[in-house]
Each structure stands twice: as C-alpha cells, then as structure tokens.
Amino acid sequence: MSPENAKILWSKILETGDFLKNKLPSHPNHPKGRNSYAHVALEIKNHFGASYKDIEDEKIDDVINYIQYIKDNPS
C-alpha cells in the first residue's frame, strides 16, 4: 500500500477506534477492557489476511467499507 493510502486507512482506524472505545463487549482475556484500536487493526488483518499497510492499493475502498462494517457491528 502506498504511504498516502496507508495514512488514509490509519486515520479511519483511529476514528473507528475512538468510536468503539468502551463499546466493545467484555472478554475474559481482557479483564481491564479491550483496546478498540487493536481490535480494528486485528479485524482487518483477519479479514484480508494482511496488515492494513500490506494490502494492495486497489482494495482501499474494500478496506474502508470493512472498517465501516466494524464500526456498525462491534463484536
């Protein structure tokens, strides 16, 4: 991914992480609460099989749509 597109995605990840802060369901592996930013990044990695920085530029719209899906469907 180009540095410009990576910056766009990172800002979307931060925005979504801010939104999800204290909204993610509790989990026994995270007794002090879940890290919403790590959650978004990990969901992207699990869905696309790569870190957001390693996804092809052609898929930026797909990643942005998936980030919106994560925001709309916290888990």
C-alpha angles and dihedrals in degrees: 000000000000117000090245093054091043089056090051091051093045090054089050090049091051092047092050092044089053090050093048095046108128090359100090115100116256118262129197091231090059108048093164093051136276126286103238094196093053089046092057093045092048093048089053091048092049094047099044099029093236143066114273088252092056099051117106117262090238090067097055093108090050090051093048090050090049091050088053089050090053090050091050094044111037113188 
